[in-house]
């Protein structure tokens, strides 16, 4: 899995594929105050991004990858 679920943090690692979208949605529904750690993430599939935008999540750590950080911050309206 490209997303490791901790108690209140979803850790996005490397390339996050479309297969992760449903599990992410379920986790966000159970953890409405959950946060995202994108530090080591390099790519997020559009379906996963749609889940993140539909069920807003606070970003604890932005990606180290500047292109992904720019893309995500624009999608989140930051």
MOHU-V189916 format. One line per field, one symbol per residue. ss: DSSP state (2 for helix, 1 for strand, 0 for the rest). phi: phi as a letter, one per 40 degrees, with the letter a starting at -180 (. if undefined). burial: 1 if it has 24 or more other C-alpha atoms within 12 Angstrom, else 0. A space follows every 10 residues. Layout:
# MOHU-V189916
ss->???
phi->???
burial->???
This chain:
# MOHU-V189916
ss->0011100011 1111110222 2222222222 0000111111 1111022222 2222000111 1000022222 22222000
phi->.cbcccdbbb ccbfcccdcc dcccdccccc bcccbbbbdb cbabcdcccc ccccbdbccc bccccccccc ccccccgb
burial->0111100011 1110111001 1011101100 0001111111 1111100110 1100111110 0110000110 01000000
